[in-house]
Amino acid sequence: MVVSALLAAAADPVGGASALVGADKDVERRSLDGLVAFLTCFFPHLTDWEAVRYLVLAEADPLVAARIVVEDRRTKCFRPGSAATNGALKLALKCAMVAAKHPCPSELAGVWLSLCSSLDTLEKAVSVLNSPGHILHTLAKQTPDVPCPAPVGIASSLIRPWELAARRSEHAATVTCQHSWSLRRVLLHTIHGFYLQALARMPGGELRSRYHRSMLKAGHCYGPFDPVTNIIVNTIWYEATFPPLSQLDDLDILGTLNLMRIEARSLYGLVSFLCTHDKDLNADQAIRFLLDTDLNLAATKQCSGVQEEQEEAFRAAAIAAWHPRPDAQAGFLGSCWKPQVLSLLTDNGAQQELSSKCVQQLAMLLSSAFNSTGMSVQQKQPVAVYERAFNLSMSEGRKQRRDHKRISRKVKAALSRYEMQDSGHACYQLHVICGVNVSVSGRDWKRKTRFDDDYYHHIHANFLVMRDVGSVGSVPVLFFAELSNDDDGDKDSQLLCCPVDFPTPGAESYF
């Protein structure tokens, strides 16, 4: 509050801080808006009402509230002072200043960051001074005459605010969150990271030609192994047991909504498995259990016990997850745990792309395990549809293919430009595009496209790239690119394309 008053007075020297207090009768409301914006920006999966609840527990102290959120969610990857935490903190501060309608949002954020190295001195000075004028005078000596963004070397000093917040949080009320909606979003973010890892491990040629279908249809992340292995195993088994009835087109883009659908269904399956296996467990408790274990059922007692009970739980999971063949999957998951499966998946490194030969061997091994159950399976025949519905579906399919080709062309061009700039690595190859948002920077009502009235200026895309193609142990890399929505190569060349980290289990988007 004191720093805000100082900067507001500097922005309006005629009226001064007292004029600001008299003029802004809604300062309390704007302060609350800023506090809520800080928390929801720092924790992107947090809802506004949950942010207010944590602020009440922290007595309106934003950093204490943030620590309560971290402790309540048992966020393992939160590291005060890390690059990810510092970046999230700086962005959250700026968003808070804007939401609070402060006249100098960027300057205030910069001053706050520059004061981090002298928080102890300021805390003592403010505690012994009663006059607002004296406090402002003391702060003025601690800050530069012209507020400026924090220097690069300030990262190490950002640990101190968290240490002081930890001291204050010892006296804050702590109540376990009883609502799991935002926790579901955290889990979905974690599941998305597992699917990215599974996509990175699948051989590119087979993924684009065959396995994209079986992964999006039946590649759930529940099973007797870790989540990534479960996705790969379920995908390969379904493709081997229920192959497509017709030739599939090669696809280098996985539809974003399709990927979100299989991720959500996997979450439903996991919760259903736990609640079926343990009758005393409710959905909220199951979600908390999944958060604590990083969704790894194999590391808990939940995947051990009588085979009949396991198959019953897997059948419930398959039904909840809308698996096309729930009975078959339940029988398969109850019989597929074999050391040979893990051996094949770890022969060339647990993070590297699987070879085509390895995938073929896995398909044979998994088919053999399923056949040993004695279950008979038959392919479902195509269902007749009305001609009008068929034509509408084909028309939508053609539109999607046009859009996919256009985006794929832009991504490949961006990757080619990045390869030219990165002299240290000479060989990059697109593996698969695994996330596209075409509605960025808009909507612009003044412009219309040929096929859609809504126009947005930019496209965001995530895609997997194989680096050092042809070498032993090719390593998958996740990339992000911002692309122009215009068919203009010059605009694309000035936008962003860079490698990013894979999402960390249990983390918010920034950690």
N, C-alpha and C positions, 0 to 999 in steps of 0.2 A: 504494500500500500504506500509506503514512504517513497520508494523508488518511482512508483507511478505518479505520485504527486509532484516529485521533483521534475520529472520529464514533462508532465503536463504544464507546469509553470514555465518551463523553458520554451515550450511550444507556444505559449500565450503569455508573454511577460507582462502585458498590460493588466490583465485580470488577475494573474497569479493563481496560486493554489487555492486560496480562499474562495475566489470567484468560481473555480471549478467545482468546489464542494457545494456552493450555493446553487449553481446552475444545474448540476446533474442530480436530480432528485431520484433517478432510477439507478443510482450507482450500485445499490445492493443487488438488483436484478442482473445488471451487467457483470458484476463480479461473479455471481453464481454461474452465469453463462460461460464466463471464462474458465472457471474451475471445472465445469462439466466438459467443456471442449478440451481442456488439458488431458483429462483422464481418458476420454473416448478417442483422442488422437494417439495417446501413448499406448492404449490398449484397444486396437481397432475393433475387437469383437465385443466390447463392452457397450451395453445400451445406456441411454441417458438416465433412466430411472435407477439402474444399478450404480451408475457413477454417483448419483445423489446419495444413495444409501451408503456407499463407502465414504463419501465426504462427511456424512453425519457421524459415522463411527470415528473419523479422524478429526472431528471438530474443525472442518473446513481447511485442513492443512493438506495441500495437494500431494506433496511428496510422501507424507505419512499415509495418505489414502492409497497412493501407488504401492507402497510397501505392503499394505494390508491386502491389496488385490494379489500381489505376487505370492504372499504367504497363503492366502485362501485357496489359490489355484495351484499351489505347490509348483510354481514355475521353476524348473531345474536350471534352465539355461540363462536366467537373468543374472547379469554380471555388471554391477555398478562400475562405471568408468570404461566399459568396453566401447569399441567404436559403434556398435549397433545401438547400445543404450544411449550413448551421447548423441548420436544422430537423431534418435527418436525423441530425446529430451528437448533438443533444440527446436525440432519441428513442432512438438507439442506446445512449447512456450509461445512460438509465433502464432499458432492457431488460437491459443488462449487469449493473446492480446487482441487479435482481430475480432474474436467472438465477443470480447468485452468492450469493443468499440473504443479502444484506447487511441488517442490522437497520434501516438508515435509507436506503433506496434513493433516494428523492426528494431528501432533504437532501444526500446525497453528490454527486448529480448537480449540484445547485445550487451547492455549494461548489466543485466542480471547475471549473464554468463561471466562477465569480466569481474564481478564482485565475488565469485565463488571462492577465489583464493584467499579472500580476507573476511570470510563469514564470521569467524570467531571474534575478530576485532569489532566488526559492525554490531554483532549481537551484544557485546558488552557495552558499546557506546550507546546504542539505542535503549538498553535497559536502564541506564543511569540518567538519561536526559528526559525531561518532562516537556520542555518547550518544543513545539514543532519546528520553530525557526532554528534552534540548536541542532535538532536531528537532521534537518535539511543541510545545514552548514557542514556537519560531520560527513554526511553522505557525499556532498559536493567535493570534499577533499579526497574521498576514496575513488571518485569516478572522474574521467576526463571531462574537459569543458564541453567537448562536442562528442556526444555518444556515438559509438561506432561498433560494428560487429566484433564479436570476440575473436582474439587472435588464434592462430592455428595451435599454438602450444598450450592452450587452456584445457585440453582434454584431461590431463592428469588432475586438475583442480576440481573437476566435476564429480570426483569421488566423495569429496567432503560434504556436499549437501545431503547425499544419501546416508552418510554416517550420522550426521546430526538428526536426520529424519528417523533413523533407526533408534536413536536415543529417545526421541519424543514418542515414537510408536509404542514404547514399552508401557505407556500409560493409556494407550488408546484401547477402546473396546474392540474385541474381536468376536465376530459371530460368523459361523460358517454359512456360506451362501446356500439358501434353500432352493434357489431357482437355477435350472440347468440350461436355459436357452442359450446364453452366451457361452457356456461351457461346451455345448454342442458345436458351436461355431469354431471354438478352439480345436475340438476333436476333428472336425471336418478339415480344418487347415492342416492338421497333422496327417490325416489320411491322404490329403492331396500330395503332401511331401512323399509319402510312401509310394503313391502311384507314379510320381515323377522318377523315383529311384527304380521302380520296376520297369518303366518304359526305357530308361537308360540302359538297363541290363539286357533287354530283349534285342536279338540281332535285327539290325535296321531293315534289311530286305524282307525278311519274313514278317516283321511287325507291320510294315506298310502294305504288304500283299495279303496277309492272312490273319495275323493275330490281333489286329486292331478290332476285328469283329468279335472274337471270343473274349477279349479283355473287357470291352465295353458292355458285353452282354452277360458275362458270367465270371469275370475275373475279380471276385470279391477278395477282401483282405483278411477274412476270418478263416481259421483252419488250425491244424496242429503245429504249424511252424510260426516263424516270425512274420509280421504283416507283409513285408516285401516278398518273401519266399512264397507265402500263401497266394499272393496275386499272380505270381509267375506260374505256380503249380496249377491253380484253378484255370488259368488261361490256357495253358498247354493241354491239360487234360480235356477241357471242353472242346477244343479244336480237334483233338484226336478222336474223341468219342462221338461228337456231333458235328461233323464237317458241314460246310455250306452246301446247299443243293445246286448252286450255280457259281460260275466264276466271279470272283470279286474284283473290283477296280483297285488299283494301287492308290493309296491315300497317304500323303505326307502331313496331313492335318487331322488331329483328333478333335471332333467337335467339342467346344467348351461345355455346352449344356449336357452332352452325352457323358463327358468325364465327370461332371458334377453329379449326374444321376447315379452312376455306379458307385461314387464315393458316398453319397447319402444312403444308398441301399446297403452298402457295407456297414455303415454305422448302425442302421436298423438291425442288421443281422447280428452284429456283435452284442448289442443290448439284449436282443431276444435270446441269444445263446446263454448269456450270463443269467438272465432271469429264469430260464428253463432249467439250467444246471443247478441253480440255488434258488429254491422256491421262496426263501425269505428275503430275497433281494428285489427292490423296486427299481424303476427305470432311472430315477435320480441317483440312487446309490450305484447302479451299474455304470452310469456315465462318470461318476467320481472315481470308481475303480479303474475304468479305462484310462482316465487321465493320469492316475497314479502309476499305472503300469506301462504307459506308452502304447496301449492297445496290444501288447504282446501276451496273448493267452498262453503261449508255449512256456513262458517263464513263470507261470503260476500253476497252482494245483487244479485250475479249471479244466485243463486239457489232460487230466489223468483220472482214472477210475474205470468203472465197468464199461465195456464197449457198447452195450445196449443203451446205457445212459448217455454216452457220448453221441451216438447216432441220433438219439431223440433230440438232444440239444442242437446238433448240427442241422437236423431237419427243421426245427423251429427257426433257426437262423436263415436257412435257405428260403423258407416261406416268407419270412419277414422281409428278406432282401429281394423278393421277386425273382428268384432264380428260375430260369425256364424249365429246369428239371430238378426240383427239390429233393425227391426221393433218391435219385441217382447221385446227386452231390453228397447227400448225407452218407450214403453207403461208401462213396469214394473217400471222403474225408476221414471216415472211421477206419480206413484200411491203408491209407497212403503213407503213413509215417514209416519211412525206411531210411537207414543210414546212407544208402546209396544215393538217395535224392539229395541230401545235404552235401555229399561228397562231390557229386556232379556240379552243384551250384557253387562250390568253393574251390574247385580245382584250379581255375585261372584267376582267383582273387574274388573276394566277395563284392567288389565295387565295379568290376570290369564287365564289358559287354560279353555275353555268352556267345559261343560259336554256334553255327548252324548244326554241326555234328553233335554238340552237347544237347541242343534242344531236341534233336531227333532221338537221342538216347533217353532223354527225360520222357518224351512222349511214349516210347515203348515201355519204359519202366512203370509209368503211371497207368497206362492201359492194362498192363499185366496185373497190377495191384487191384484195379477195379474189376477185372474179369474174375479174379479169385473170389469175389463176393458172390458170384453166381447170379447177379442181377442181369436181366435181359433188357436191352434198350432198342427202341425203334425210332427212326427218324420221323418227325412230324411232317405231314404233307402240307404244301402251301394251302392257305385258306383263300377261297374265292372272295373277291371284293367287287363292289359296284364300279362300273366304268368311270363314273364321275370322280369317285374317290381315288381311283387309280390315276387318272389324268392329273388331278390336283397334286398328288404325291410326286408324280414324275416331274411336273412343272417346278415344284419346290426343290426337288433334287437337282434339277438342271441349274437353278439359281444358286444353290449352295456350291455346286461344283465350279461355277463361274467365279464366285467370291473366293473360294479356296485357292483356285489357280492364281488369282490376282494377288492374294496375300502371300502365297508361297513364293511367287516371283519377287515380291518386295523383300521378303525375309532373306531369300538367297542373295539378292543384290546387297542388302545390308551386311550379311555375313562375309561376302566377297570383299567389301570395302574394309571391314574390320580386319580381315586376313592380310590385306595389303598394308594396313597401318601397323600391325603387330608383327614385326620382323623376327621376333623370338620363336614364333611357331608358324611353320610354313604350310601346314596342311590341316584344313578344317573341312568337315563334311556334315551337312544337315542330316540329323537322325530322324527327328519328327517334331512338328509344331504341336505344342501341347496346351495352348491357352491363347485365346484371341479376344480382345475387347475392341470392337469397332466403334464404340460410342464414347469417344474421348474428345474433349475440347469442343463443346457444342451444347445444345443443338443450334445450328445456324439456319434460321428460317429464310434467309435471303438466297440461299443456294439449295438447289434440289438436284438429286442424282437421277439417272435415267429410270432406275428400278425402285427407288425409295424416296419418299418425300422428306425424310429426316436426313440432315447432313451434319456430319461431325468432321472436324479438321484432322484428327489424328487417330491412329490405330496403335494399341499396345499388344505386344505378342511375347509369349514365352516359348522358347524352343530349345531342344536338346541338340548338341553338336558333338561329334566324335573328333577328338583332337589326336594328332599324330596317326592318322589313318594308315593302316598297313603295318604298323609296328606291333610288337608283342605287347599285349595288355593295353589296348587303346582305352583311353580314359574319357568317360562322358562328362560334358560340361553343360550347365544350364545357362542360357542366355536370356536377356531381356532386350527388346528393341521398341523404340517409339518411331512410328512410320507416318508419313504423310498420307492422308486419304485421297490426295490427288495423284494422278498418274504422271508424276513429275519427279524424275530421278534427282534433280538438283535439290529439291526440298528434302528428300529422304537423306541425301548425303550429309546434310547439316544437323540431322537429328541423332538420337542416342542409340547406341548398340554396344552392349557390354556383358561380360559374364557376371553371374550372381550366384550366391550360395543356395544350396538346396534348403528348403524349410526344415527347421529343427523341431523334433517332436515336442509337443506341449507348449510351444512358443506362440506369442502373438506375431503378427506379420513382420515386425521390425527386429525382433530379437534373434 
